[in-house]
Amino acid sequence: MRRRDLIAASVVLPSLAAATIADAGDTPAPGASLAIAGVGLPIIAGGRIRNYVFVSLRLHLGGSATPESMRPKEAYLRDALVRAGHRTPFVVADDWTRIDAAALSASLMRAAVPIAGRGAVTRVEVVSQAPRRRTGLRGG
């Protein structure tokens, strides 16, 4: 591609994106979501920290919540999740390399109500789980 075409494209594409955002208005798009990456949660068994699992989450938004309005609340949601993970660990029986996704989801849904408001978060999806230590951690 010629340099002239690249320069022209770099001028036109941002203006098209701005026009698309302006057309969208303030209403959230159906299926709006907010990604939360890299939250480290402890795996506690027998009163000892056995491992950490780093999770990436996707919060599916509902009501009048938009990703832009929820982004400032992300730190509070992370804090609530880490506090809950230390208070009542999301441990899968006999496996120290995974967390209980259903328990994590339920805990974050409860914490999201006072932080973001009722109906702001409709579903929590665990996108990925990456344990710090991957071998020899089966509980027994």
C-alpha positions in Angstrom: 0.0 0.0 0.0 1.3 3.5 -0.8 2.2 5.9 1.9 -0.4 8.4 0.7 -3.2 5.8 1.2 -2.0 5.1 4.7 -2.0 8.7 5.6 -5.5 9.2 4.1 -6.8 6.2 6.0 -5.3 7.4 9.3 -7.3 10.7 8.9 -10.6 9.1 7.7 -10.9 6.2 10.2 -11.0 8.2 13.4 -13.7 10.5 12.1 -15.8 7.4 11.1 -15.3 6.0 14.5 -16.4 9.2 16.1 -19.5 9.4 13.9 -20.4 5.8 14.9 -20.1 6.6 18.6 -22.2 9.8 18.2 -24.9 7.8 16.5 -25.0 5.3 19.3 -26.0 8.0 21.8 -26.1 7.3 25.5 -28.0 4.0 25.4 -25.8 0.9 26.0 -25.4 -1.6 23.2 -27.1 -4.9 23.8 -24.6 -7.2 25.3 -22.4 -4.4 26.8 -19.6 -5.8 29.0 -16.6 -4.7 31.0 -13.4 -6.8 31.1 -11.5 -7.1 34.4 -8.1 -8.7 33.9 -5.5 -10.1 36.2 -7.1 -10.4 39.7 -5.0 -12.6 41.9 -7.0 -14.8 44.2 -5.6 -17.1 46.9 -6.1 -20.8 47.2 -6.2 -21.5 51.0 -6.3 -25.0 52.3 -5.7 -26.2 55.8 -5.2 -22.6 57.0 -2.3 -22.0 54.6 -2.0 -20.2 51.2 -1.2 -23.0 48.8 -1.4 -21.2 45.5 -2.6 -18.1 43.7 -4.9 -18.1 40.6 -5.0 -15.1 38.4 -8.5 -14.7 36.8 -9.8 -12.6 34.0 -13.5 -11.7 34.2 -16.1 -10.2 32.0 -19.0 -8.4 33.6 -22.1 -8.4 31.5 -23.9 -5.1 32.1 -27.6 -4.4 32.2 -30.0 -1.6 32.8 -28.4 1.9 32.2 -24.9 0.7 33.0 -22.3 1.4 30.3 -18.6 0.3 30.2 -17.7 4.0 30.5 -19.8 4.4 33.7 -18.6 1.2 35.2 -14.8 1.7 34.6 -14.4 4.0 37.6 -16.0 1.3 39.8 -13.7 -1.4 38.6 -11.2 -0.8 41.4 -14.0 -1.2 44.0 -15.2 -4.4 42.3 -11.6 -5.8 42.4 -11.2 -4.9 46.0 -14.5 -6.6 46.9 -13.5 -9.7 45.0 -10.0 -10.0 46.7 -11.5 -9.4 50.1 -14.1 -12.1 49.5 -11.4 -14.4 48.2 -9.4 -14.1 51.4 -12.5 -14.3 53.7 -14.0 -17.4 52.0 -11.6 -18.8 49.4 -13.1 -20.0 46.1 -11.4 -23.4 46.4 -12.3 -26.4 44.2 -12.1 -29.6 46.3 -8.9 -31.5 45.6 -7.5 -29.1 43.0 -5.3 -26.1 43.9 -4.9 -24.9 40.3 -8.5 -23.7 39.7 -11.1 -21.6 41.5 -14.8 -22.3 41.9 -16.2 -20.1 39.1 -19.8 -20.3 40.4 -18.9 -19.2 43.9 -16.8 -16.3 42.5 -19.6 -15.2 40.2 -22.2 -15.3 43.0 -19.9 -13.4 45.4 -19.2 -10.7 42.8 -22.8 -10.3 41.9 -23.7 -9.7 45.6 -20.8 -7.2 45.9 -21.8 -5.3 42.7 -25.2 -4.3 44.0 -24.0 -1.7 46.7 -21.1 -0.6 44.4 -22.8 -0.2 41.0 -26.5 -0.4 41.8 -29.2 -3.1 41.4 -29.3 -4.5 37.8 -26.0 -2.9 36.7 -24.2 -6.3 36.5 -26.4 -9.1 35.1 -23.8 -11.8 34.8 -20.2 -12.5 35.7 -18.2 -14.7 33.3 -14.8 -16.2 34.2 -12.8 -15.9 31.0 -9.5 -17.4 32.1 -7.8 -18.9 35.1 -4.0 -19.0 35.3 -2.5 -20.6 38.4 0.9 -19.4 39.7 2.1 -23.0 40.3 0.8 -25.6 37.8 2.1 -28.9 39.1 2.0 -31.0 42.2 -0.8 -29.1 43.8 -3.5 -31.7 43.9 -5.0 -31.7 47.4 -5.3 -35.0 49.2 
